[in-house]
């Protein structure tokens, strides 16, 4: 069962009980003109707090809200006054609903771990944390422009107000859906804390992450954690072990065994009390990347295409001891890279913030590390700084419409300093595919913020990508193995502590994740904070592609995007064959294409209305 929340809001002249309701849903909100249900949530995963002023005001959370009573009361008081920010920032990952004075406010989180979608159907406004549920209700199919843009563009809000399904609207993460009377839905940002300095961020990060992990360790008797040996997952595992015994797992294979990760993981486990360590070695389990994809019907369904499908067999092996242990919460370091570090475009943000000399010096150091002349990087930095984001999107749309869309990639040699560009997958597009992607880029240009800065934009986009990726993996793990996956680094309070520091202040020359080094000293072993390396998984991907070549070729040659006339399978297959041979190839693009095709193959059976909805026979209209 997919875990989600859904609700409806009707006009004042209509009944809030007529029509349909989510199948197997438990009602969590019933007020005049509005109702909501939680599906797949366990005991204690939904909570409601009523106002003490005699009104029918109510604050409801669904998911993992780990707040204490004082925090709950403060969040209710703020929400009652129209500010959902304190509720959104309660520890954990959860949906927040506030009903008061005939108005409903619906908010997820800043990272997009809890997404919110909406549409109108039969005169009723429906909202949900699962876009597929709304698509099934309205009978709509895949949003091909968004899927294609996800594959071929970088630096573009490919979804913006859209979902991966036609007709389904998306509330941007960090925003609230506001519904009242007969008025049109209103989307408003959740109030964010003011920007702060590096030193302030260090204190807030230490407190927020410690609390996020501590509350989880207190809430669940049996917890497990990833222990990759990297800074992020290891920090979470060490914080958890300060509160409760932890089973920590490390995955390795023939290629990873020679890297630093396993050495660090074993040393941390040996020197940190409370950690029981288990290593899962693919040389013994016999699994590889891209195993088990032969039959799409047997794969778990996700709301959006998920890269985790390409790692399904690996994750199953890694989490087998976790499932056997009976974990109630499996903690990961997901999101650590997104909040502790920043994109290379921070040089542009620094330049625009009147820090021109430090930005040029930093860009020169970056150029030397890449073994190129500094002037080449300076040229891209200057071009990006002189161009407003809407204009960059307009230029990108024009380039994609041309005969060779990859010219944008070649022109932006240092595209990680550019506003936006195309991926290698743009070379697979047909003329019809180019027109579709160019049209989406033009639409995004019309709505783009002319005051945006590149690093702030890229950091947000990367965070939201990770938030969605985490949500899809959590859904997969619950469906297949009954394991809830947690990512404390993606809690809104943790994200605020980090991303409210200007991007260029989160980096320091010659230091790896200086924010983590400053915030976590004394909480994790010093040798971990001094680590300067990060393991790459490229070789393992090549091995998996070669081991599963026939299945992967079939997925691409029977492509749904190709059947729609949008991509050229011969070009995509040629790149796949290059990767199978072990030569340099666009691995990330191939991975994205494969999981997108598997997702499209599952749609006819997963968006059937009866799978998600049932007739609503409850005619009551009071709260009860």
C-alpha positions as CSV (number, residue, x, y, z in Angstrom):
1,X,0.0,0.0,0.0
2,X,1.3,3.5,-0.9
3,X,1.4,5.8,2.1
4,X,-0.2,9.2,1.5
5,X,-2.7,11.8,2.7
6,X,-5.6,13.2,0.7
7,X,-8.4,15.7,1.3
8,X,-11.2,17.7,-0.3
9,X,-12.5,21.2,0.0
10,X,-15.9,22.1,-1.4
11,X,-17.8,25.4,-2.0
12,X,-20.1,26.5,0.8
13,X,-23.2,25.4,-1.1
14,X,-21.9,21.8,-1.5
15,X,-21.7,18.8,0.8
16,X,-18.2,17.8,1.9
17,X,-19.2,14.2,2.1
18,X,-20.5,13.3,-1.3
19,X,-18.7,11.4,-4.0
20,X,-15.6,9.3,-3.3
21,X,-13.0,8.9,-0.7
22,X,-9.5,7.3,-0.6
23,X,-9.6,3.6,-0.4
24,X,-8.7,2.2,3.1
25,X,-8.3,5.8,4.4
26,X,-8.7,6.8,8.0
27,X,-10.4,10.2,8.4
28,X,-8.1,12.7,10.2
29,X,-10.1,15.9,9.5
30,X,-13.8,16.6,9.3
31,X,-15.0,20.2,9.3
32,X,-17.6,22.0,7.3
33,X,-16.7,21.8,3.6
34,X,-13.5,19.9,4.2
35,X,-12.4,16.4,5.0
36,X,-9.0,14.6,4.9
37,X,-7.9,11.0,5.2
38,X,-4.5,9.3,5.9
39,X,-3.7,6.1,4.0
40,X,-1.0,3.6,5.2
41,X,-0.2,5.5,8.4
42,X,0.3,3.6,11.6
43,X,-0.7,4.3,15.2
44,X,0.6,7.7,16.3
45,X,1.5,8.9,12.8
46,X,-1.4,11.3,12.8
47,X,-2.1,13.8,15.5
48,X,-4.7,16.6,16.0
49,X,-4.6,19.5,18.4
50,X,-7.8,21.5,19.0
51,X,-7.8,25.2,20.0
52,X,-8.6,26.0,23.6
53,X,-10.6,29.1,22.7
54,X,-13.9,27.3,22.1
55,X,-13.6,27.6,18.3
56,X,-13.4,24.6,15.9
57,X,-9.8,25.5,15.0
58,X,-7.7,22.4,14.6
59,X,-4.0,21.6,13.7
60,X,-3.4,18.2,12.2
61,X,-0.1,16.6,11.4
62,X,0.4,13.3,9.4
63,X,3.7,11.5,9.1
64,X,6.6,11.5,11.5
65,X,6.0,14.5,13.7
66,X,8.2,14.2,16.8
67,X,7.2,17.3,18.7
68,X,6.7,17.6,22.4
69,X,3.5,19.1,24.0
70,X,5.0,22.6,24.4
71,X,6.2,22.6,20.8
72,X,2.8,21.5,19.7
73,X,1.0,24.2,21.6
74,X,3.3,26.9,20.3
75,X,2.8,25.6,16.7
76,X,-1.0,25.6,17.1
77,X,-0.9,29.2,18.5
78,X,1.2,30.4,15.5
79,X,-0.9,28.5,13.0
80,X,-4.1,29.9,14.6
81,X,-2.6,33.4,13.8
82,X,-1.9,32.4,10.2
83,X,1.7,31.3,10.4
84,X,2.3,27.6,9.7
85,X,6.1,28.0,9.9
86,X,6.5,26.7,13.4
87,X,4.3,23.6,12.6
88,X,6.3,22.9,9.4
89,X,9.6,23.1,11.5
90,X,8.5,20.7,14.2
91,X,11.0,17.8,14.4
92,X,10.4,15.0,11.8
93,X,8.9,14.9,8.3
94,X,5.2,15.5,8.2
95,X,2.3,17.2,6.6
96,X,0.6,20.1,8.4
97,X,-3.1,21.0,8.1
98,X,-4.7,24.0,9.8
99,X,-8.4,24.6,9.9
100,X,-9.7,27.9,11.3
101,X,-12.4,30.4,10.5
102,X,-13.5,28.6,7.4
103,X,-10.0,28.4,5.9
104,X,-7.8,25.3,5.3
105,X,-4.0,25.6,5.0
106,X,-2.0,22.6,3.7
107,X,1.8,22.6,3.9
108,X,4.5,20.0,3.4
109,X,8.2,20.8,4.1
110,X,11.0,22.9,2.6
111,X,12.8,19.9,1.0
112,X,9.8,18.4,-0.6
113,X,9.9,15.2,1.4
114,X,6.2,15.7,1.9
115,X,4.9,17.1,-1.4
116,X,1.4,18.6,-1.9
117,X,-0.6,18.4,-5.1
118,X,-4.0,19.6,-6.1
119,X,-6.7,19.7,-8.8
120,X,-10.3,20.4,-9.4
121,X,-12.6,17.4,-10.2
122,X,-16.4,17.5,-10.5
123,X,-16.6,20.9,-8.8
124,X,-14.5,19.8,-5.8
125,X,-10.9,20.8,-5.1
126,X,-8.9,17.8,-4.1
127,X,-5.4,17.8,-2.7
128,X,-3.0,15.0,-1.9
129,X,0.6,14.1,-1.1
130,X,0.4,11.6,-3.9
131,X,0.0,13.0,-7.4
132,X,-0.9,9.5,-8.8
133,X,-4.0,9.4,-6.6
134,X,-5.3,12.7,-8.1
135,X,-4.4,11.5,-11.6
136,X,-6.4,8.3,-11.0
137,X,-9.3,10.3,-9.8
138,X,-9.3,12.6,-12.9
139,X,-8.2,10.0,-15.4
140,X,-5.1,11.8,-16.6
141,X,-1.9,10.4,-17.9
142,X,1.8,11.3,-17.8
143,X,3.0,14.8,-18.2
144,X,5.5,14.1,-21.1
145,X,7.1,17.6,-21.2
146,X,8.0,17.4,-17.5
147,X,9.4,13.9,-17.9
148,X,11.4,14.9,-20.9
149,X,12.7,18.1,-19.3
150,X,13.8,16.1,-16.2
151,X,15.9,14.0,-18.5
152,X,17.4,16.7,-20.7
153,X,17.7,20.0,-18.7
154,X,19.7,21.3,-15.7
155,X,19.1,24.5,-13.8
156,X,15.4,24.6,-14.7
157,X,12.4,24.2,-12.5
158,X,11.0,21.4,-14.7
159,X,7.9,20.9,-12.5
160,X,7.3,24.5,-11.3
161,X,3.6,24.4,-10.5
162,X,3.1,21.1,-12.4
163,X,3.4,17.4,-11.5
164,X,4.4,14.4,-13.5
165,X,0.8,13.9,-14.4
166,X,-1.3,16.1,-16.7
167,X,-3.7,18.4,-15.0
168,X,-2.2,17.9,-11.5
169,X,-0.8,21.0,-9.9
170,X,2.1,21.0,-7.5
171,X,2.6,23.3,-4.5
172,X,6.3,24.3,-4.4
173,X,8.1,23.0,-1.4
174,X,8.2,25.5,1.4
175,X,4.8,26.9,0.4
176,X,1.3,26.6,1.7
177,X,-1.9,25.7,-0.2
178,X,-4.6,28.1,1.2
179,X,-8.3,27.2,0.6
180,X,-11.2,29.4,1.6
181,X,-14.9,29.7,0.6
182,X,-15.3,29.9,-3.2
183,X,-12.0,31.7,-3.8
184,X,-9.3,30.3,-6.1
185,X,-6.6,28.3,-4.3
186,X,-3.8,30.6,-3.1
187,X,-0.2,29.5,-2.9
188,X,1.9,31.4,-0.3
189,X,5.4,30.8,1.0
190,X,5.9,29.6,4.5
191,X,7.6,32.2,6.6
192,X,11.4,31.5,6.7
193,X,13.9,32.6,9.4
194,X,16.1,35.5,8.3
195,X,19.5,34.7,6.8
196,X,22.2,34.2,9.4
197,X,26.0,34.0,9.6
198,X,28.1,30.9,9.4
199,X,28.7,31.0,13.2
200,X,24.9,31.2,13.9
201,X,24.3,28.4,11.4
202,X,26.8,26.2,13.1
203,X,25.0,26.5,16.4
204,X,21.6,26.0,14.9
205,X,22.7,23.0,12.8
206,X,24.2,21.3,15.8
207,X,21.0,21.8,17.8
208,X,18.6,20.9,15.0
209,X,20.3,17.8,13.8
210,X,20.9,16.5,17.3
211,X,17.3,17.0,18.1
212,X,16.1,15.4,14.9
213,X,18.1,12.2,15.5
214,X,17.5,12.2,19.3
215,X,13.7,12.4,18.9
216,X,13.7,9.5,16.5
217,X,15.9,7.4,18.8
218,X,13.5,8.2,21.6
219,X,10.3,7.5,19.6
220,X,11.4,4.0,18.3
221,X,12.7,1.1,20.3
222,X,14.5,-0.6,17.4
223,X,16.4,1.6,15.1
224,X,19.0,1.0,12.4
225,X,21.2,3.2,10.3
226,X,23.4,3.4,7.2
227,X,27.0,3.6,8.1
228,X,28.7,4.3,4.7
229,X,31.9,5.7,6.3
230,X,31.1,9.1,4.8
231,X,30.5,12.1,6.9
232,X,26.7,12.4,6.6
233,X,25.4,8.9,7.4
234,X,28.2,8.3,10.0
235,X,27.2,11.5,11.8
236,X,23.6,10.4,12.0
237,X,24.6,6.9,13.2
238,X,26.8,8.3,15.9
239,X,24.1,10.7,17.1
240,X,21.6,7.9,17.3
241,X,24.0,5.6,19.2
242,X,24.3,8.3,21.9
243,X,20.6,7.6,22.7
244,X,19.9,3.9,21.9
245,X,21.7,0.8,20.6
246,X,21.9,0.9,16.8
247,X,22.4,-1.8,14.1
248,X,24.5,-0.1,11.4
249,X,24.9,-1.5,7.9
250,X,27.6,-0.9,5.3
251,X,27.3,-2.0,1.7
252,X,30.4,-2.8,-0.3
253,X,31.4,-4.7,-3.5
254,X,34.5,-5.7,-5.4
255,X,35.1,-2.1,-6.4
256,X,34.1,-0.3,-3.3
257,X,36.1,-2.6,-1.0
258,X,39.3,-0.9,-2.1
259,X,38.1,2.6,-1.3
260,X,38.1,4.5,2.0
261,X,34.5,4.1,3.0
262,X,34.7,0.6,4.5
263,X,37.8,1.4,6.4
264,X,36.2,4.5,8.0
265,X,33.0,2.6,8.7
266,X,34.7,-0.2,10.5
267,X,36.9,2.2,12.6
268,X,33.8,4.3,13.6
269,X,31.9,1.2,14.6
270,X,34.9,0.0,16.6
271,X,35.4,3.3,18.4
272,X,31.8,4.4,19.0
273,X,29.8,2.7,21.7
274,X,26.3,1.5,21.0
275,X,26.9,0.5,17.4
276,X,26.6,-3.1,16.2
277,X,28.1,-3.2,12.7
278,X,27.2,-5.5,9.8
279,X,28.9,-5.4,6.4
280,X,26.9,-6.5,3.3
281,X,29.3,-7.6,0.5
282,X,28.0,-8.0,-3.0
283,X,30.7,-10.5,-3.7
284,X,28.8,-12.8,-1.4
285,X,25.2,-11.8,-2.1
286,X,25.7,-11.8,-5.9
287,X,23.8,-8.6,-6.6
288,X,24.6,-5.7,-9.0
289,X,23.1,-2.4,-10.0
290,X,20.2,-2.7,-12.4
291,X,19.4,-6.3,-11.4
292,X,15.7,-7.3,-11.3
293,X,14.2,-5.0,-13.9
294,X,13.0,-7.6,-16.4
295,X,9.3,-7.3,-15.5
296,X,8.0,-3.8,-14.7
297,X,4.8,-5.2,-13.3
298,X,6.8,-6.7,-10.4
299,X,8.4,-3.4,-9.5
300,X,7.1,-1.1,-6.7
301,X,5.2,1.9,-7.9
302,X,6.4,5.4,-7.1
303,X,4.7,8.8,-7.6
304,X,7.6,10.0,-9.8
305,X,10.4,8.1,-11.6
306,X,12.9,6.9,-9.0
307,X,16.6,6.3,-9.5
308,X,16.3,3.8,-6.6
309,X,14.8,1.3,-9.1
310,X,18.2,0.9,-10.7
311,X,19.6,0.0,-7.2
312,X,16.7,-2.2,-6.1
313,X,18.6,-5.5,-5.8
314,X,21.5,-3.7,-4.0
315,X,19.2,-2.0,-1.6
316,X,17.4,-5.3,-0.9
317,X,20.6,-6.9,0.0
318,X,21.7,-4.0,2.1
319,X,18.5,-3.8,4.0
320,X,18.0,-7.5,4.5
321,X,19.6,-7.5,8.0
322,X,17.7,-4.3,8.8
323,X,14.4,-6.1,8.0
324,X,15.4,-9.1,10.0
325,X,16.2,-6.9,12.9
326,X,12.7,-5.6,12.9
327,X,13.6,-2.0,12.7
328,X,11.0,0.7,13.3
329,X,13.1,3.5,11.7
330,X,16.1,3.2,9.4
331,X,18.2,6.4,9.6
332,X,20.2,7.6,6.6
333,X,22.5,10.6,5.7
334,X,20.4,11.5,2.7
335,X,20.4,15.2,2.1
336,X,23.7,15.9,3.9
337,X,25.5,16.8,0.7
338,X,22.7,19.2,-0.2
339,X,22.7,21.2,3.1
340,X,26.3,21.0,4.2
341,X,27.8,21.9,0.8
342,X,26.8,24.0,-2.1
343,X,27.0,24.2,-5.9
344,X,30.1,25.7,-7.7
345,X,27.9,28.6,-8.8
346,X,28.4,30.0,-5.3
347,X,31.3,32.0,-7.0
348,X,28.6,33.9,-9.0
349,X,26.5,34.6,-5.9
350,X,29.6,35.9,-4.1
351,X,30.4,38.1,-7.1
352,X,26.9,39.5,-7.2
353,X,27.0,40.1,-3.4
354,X,29.8,42.6,-4.0
355,X,32.5,40.1,-3.1
356,X,34.1,40.3,-6.5
357,X,37.7,39.9,-5.6
358,X,37.2,36.8,-3.3
359,X,34.9,35.3,-6.0
360,X,37.5,35.7,-8.7
361,X,40.2,34.3,-6.5
362,X,38.1,31.3,-5.6
363,X,37.2,30.7,-9.2
364,X,40.9,30.8,-10.1
365,X,41.6,28.2,-7.5
366,X,38.8,26.1,-8.9
367,X,40.2,26.5,-12.4
368,X,43.6,25.4,-11.3
369,X,42.2,22.3,-9.6
370,X,40.5,21.5,-13.0
371,X,43.8,22.2,-14.8
372,X,42.5,25.0,-17.0
373,X,43.3,28.6,-17.5
374,X,41.4,30.8,-14.9
375,X,40.2,33.2,-17.7
376,X,37.9,30.4,-19.0
377,X,36.1,30.1,-15.7
378,X,36.1,33.8,-15.2
379,X,34.4,34.2,-18.6
380,X,31.5,31.9,-17.6
381,X,31.3,33.5,-14.2
382,X,31.0,37.0,-15.8
383,X,28.4,35.8,-18.4
384,X,26.2,34.3,-15.7
385,X,26.5,37.3,-13.4
386,X,25.5,39.6,-16.3
387,X,22.5,37.6,-17.3
388,X,19.1,37.5,-15.5
389,X,17.6,34.0,-15.0
390,X,14.6,34.6,-17.3
391,X,16.9,35.7,-20.1
392,X,19.1,32.6,-19.6
393,X,16.0,30.4,-19.9
394,X,14.9,32.2,-23.1
395,X,18.4,31.6,-24.6
396,X,18.2,27.9,-23.5
397,X,14.8,27.5,-25.2
398,X,16.2,29.0,-28.4
399,X,19.2,26.8,-28.4
400,X,17.1,23.6,-27.8
401,X,14.9,24.6,-30.8
402,X,17.9,24.7,-33.1
403,X,19.3,21.8,-35.1
404,X,21.8,20.7,-32.4
405,X,20.7,21.1,-28.8
406,X,24.0,20.0,-27.5
407,X,25.5,23.3,-28.6
408,X,24.3,24.6,-25.2
409,X,26.3,22.0,-23.4
410,X,29.4,22.7,-25.4
411,X,29.1,26.5,-25.1
412,X,28.7,26.2,-21.3
413,X,31.9,24.3,-20.9
414,X,31.7,25.2,-17.2
415,X,28.0,24.6,-17.0
416,X,28.1,24.2,-13.2
417,X,28.7,28.0,-13.2
418,X,26.0,28.6,-15.7
419,X,22.3,29.3,-14.9
420,X,21.1,26.4,-17.0
421,X,22.0,24.0,-19.7
422,X,21.2,20.7,-21.3
423,X,22.4,17.2,-20.5
424,X,23.9,14.7,-22.9
425,X,20.4,13.2,-23.2
426,X,19.4,16.2,-25.3
427,X,21.2,14.5,-28.1
428,X,18.6,11.8,-28.1
429,X,15.7,14.2,-28.7
430,X,13.8,14.1,-32.0
431,X,12.6,17.4,-33.5
432,X,9.3,16.9,-31.8
433,X,11.0,16.2,-28.5
434,X,13.1,19.4,-28.9
435,X,10.0,21.5,-29.5
436,X,8.3,20.1,-26.4
437,X,11.3,20.8,-24.2
438,X,11.9,24.2,-25.7
439,X,8.3,25.1,-25.0
440,X,8.6,24.1,-21.4
441,X,11.8,26.2,-21.1
442,X,9.9,29.2,-22.6
443,X,7.0,28.8,-20.1
444,X,9.5,28.6,-17.2
445,X,11.2,31.8,-18.5
446,X,7.9,33.7,-18.3
447,X,7.5,32.8,-14.6
448,X,11.2,32.9,-13.5
449,X,12.3,35.2,-10.8
450,X,14.5,38.0,-12.3
451,X,16.2,38.6,-8.9
452,X,17.2,34.9,-8.4
453,X,20.9,34.1,-7.9
454,X,22.5,31.0,-9.4
455,X,23.7,29.2,-6.3
456,X,20.6,29.8,-4.3
457,X,18.6,28.5,-7.2
458,X,20.8,25.4,-7.8
459,X,20.9,24.6,-4.0
460,X,17.1,24.7,-3.8
461,X,16.7,22.6,-6.9
462,X,19.2,20.0,-5.7
463,X,17.6,19.9,-2.3
464,X,14.1,19.4,-3.8
465,X,15.5,16.6,-6.1
466,X,16.9,14.9,-3.1
467,X,13.7,15.4,-1.1
468,X,11.7,13.7,-3.9
469,X,14.3,10.9,-4.3
470,X,14.2,10.2,-0.6
471,X,10.4,10.1,-0.6
472,X,10.3,7.6,-3.5
473,X,12.9,5.4,-1.8
474,X,11.0,5.5,1.4
475,X,7.9,4.4,-0.5
476,X,9.7,1.6,-2.1
477,X,11.2,0.4,1.2
478,X,7.8,0.4,2.9
479,X,6.1,-1.5,0.0
480,X,8.8,-4.1,-0.5
481,X,10.4,-4.6,3.0
482,X,8.2,-2.8,5.5
483,X,11.0,-0.5,6.4
484,X,10.5,3.3,7.1
485,X,13.4,5.3,5.8
486,X,14.3,8.5,7.7
487,X,16.5,11.4,6.5
488,X,17.1,13.8,9.5
489,X,19.2,16.1,7.3
490,X,16.1,16.9,5.3
491,X,14.0,18.0,8.3
492,X,13.0,21.6,7.7
493,X,14.7,23.0,10.8
494,X,18.0,21.4,9.7
495,X,17.6,22.7,6.2
496,X,16.9,26.2,7.5
497,X,20.0,26.2,9.7
498,X,22.2,25.4,6.7
499,X,20.7,27.0,3.6
500,X,19.9,30.3,5.4
501,X,23.7,30.8,5.4
502,X,24.7,32.4,2.1
503,X,26.1,29.8,-0.2
504,X,29.6,31.3,-0.5
505,X,29.9,31.3,3.3
506,X,29.3,27.6,3.5
507,X,32.6,26.8,1.7
508,X,36.2,27.4,2.6
509,X,39.3,27.0,0.6
510,X,40.9,23.5,1.1
511,X,38.2,22.3,3.6
512,X,35.7,19.6,3.0
513,X,32.2,20.5,4.4
514,X,33.5,23.1,6.9
515,X,30.0,23.6,8.2
516,X,29.9,19.9,9.4
517,X,33.4,20.2,10.8
518,X,32.4,23.1,13.0
519,X,29.0,21.9,14.0
520,X,29.7,18.2,14.8
521,X,33.0,18.5,16.7
522,X,32.6,16.5,19.8
523,X,29.6,14.5,18.5
524,X,31.5,12.3,16.1
525,X,35.1,11.0,16.0
526,X,37.6,13.7,15.0
527,X,39.2,11.5,12.3
528,X,35.9,11.4,10.5
529,X,35.7,15.2,10.4
530,X,39.2,15.4,9.0
531,X,38.3,13.1,6.1
532,X,38.8,14.9,2.7
533,X,37.8,12.0,0.3
534,X,34.5,10.9,-1.1
535,X,33.9,7.6,-2.8
536,X,32.6,7.4,-6.3
537,X,30.2,4.6,-7.4
538,X,30.9,4.9,-11.2
539,X,32.6,1.5,-11.6
540,X,29.8,-0.3,-9.8
541,X,27.3,1.3,-12.3
542,X,29.4,0.1,-15.3
543,X,29.4,-3.4,-13.9
544,X,25.7,-3.5,-13.4
545,X,25.0,-2.1,-16.9
546,X,27.1,-4.9,-18.4
547,X,25.6,-7.6,-16.3
548,X,22.1,-6.6,-17.3
549,X,22.7,-5.5,-20.9
550,X,19.9,-7.5,-22.6
551,X,17.2,-6.3,-20.3
552,X,18.3,-2.7,-20.4
553,X,18.6,-2.7,-24.2
554,X,15.0,-4.0,-24.4
555,X,13.7,-1.3,-22.1
556,X,15.2,1.4,-24.4
557,X,14.3,-0.2,-27.7
558,X,10.7,-0.5,-26.6
559,X,10.7,3.1,-25.2
560,X,7.4,4.8,-24.5
561,X,9.0,8.2,-25.1
562,X,10.2,6.9,-28.5
563,X,6.7,5.6,-29.3
564,X,5.5,9.1,-28.6
565,X,8.0,10.4,-31.2
566,X,10.1,12.2,-28.6
567,X,13.5,10.4,-28.5
568,X,15.6,8.5,-30.9
569,X,16.3,5.0,-29.5
570,X,19.2,4.4,-31.8
571,X,21.2,7.2,-30.2
572,X,20.2,6.3,-26.7
573,X,21.1,2.6,-27.3
574,X,24.4,3.6,-28.8
575,X,25.2,5.4,-25.5
576,X,24.0,2.4,-23.6
577,X,26.3,0.1,-25.6
578,X,29.2,2.5,-25.0
579,X,28.6,2.2,-21.2
580,X,28.2,-1.5,-21.4
581,X,31.6,-1.7,-23.0
582,X,33.0,0.3,-20.0
583,X,33.8,3.4,-22.0
584,X,32.9,7.0,-20.9
585,X,29.2,7.5,-21.3
586,X,26.4,9.6,-19.8
587,X,25.6,7.3,-16.9
588,X,23.3,9.6,-15.1
589,X,21.2,10.2,-18.2
590,X,21.0,6.5,-19.0
591,X,19.9,5.8,-15.4
592,X,17.2,8.5,-15.6
593,X,15.9,7.2,-19.0
594,X,15.7,3.6,-17.7
595,X,13.7,4.4,-14.6
596,X,11.5,6.8,-16.5
597,X,10.6,4.1,-19.0
598,X,9.9,1.6,-16.2
599,X,7.7,4.2,-14.6
600,X,5.7,4.8,-17.8
601,X,5.3,1.0,-18.2
602,X,3.6,0.8,-14.8
603,X,1.2,3.6,-15.3
604,X,-1.7,1.8,-17.0
605,X,-2.1,-0.5,-14.0
606,X,-1.2,1.9,-11.2
607,X,-3.5,4.9,-12.1
608,X,-6.7,2.8,-12.1
609,X,-9.4,4.8,-10.2
610,X,-10.6,1.8,-8.2
611,X,-7.0,1.2,-6.9
612,X,-7.0,4.5,-5.1
613,X,-10.7,5.5,-4.5
614,X,-14.0,4.1,-3.3
615,X,-17.5,5.4,-3.0
616,X,-18.0,7.6,0.0
617,X,-21.0,6.3,1.9
618,X,-20.5,8.5,5.0
619,X,-23.1,11.3,4.7
620,X,-22.2,13.0,7.9
621,X,-21.1,16.6,7.7
622,X,-20.1,17.3,11.3
623,X,-16.8,16.8,13.0
624,X,-18.1,14.1,15.4
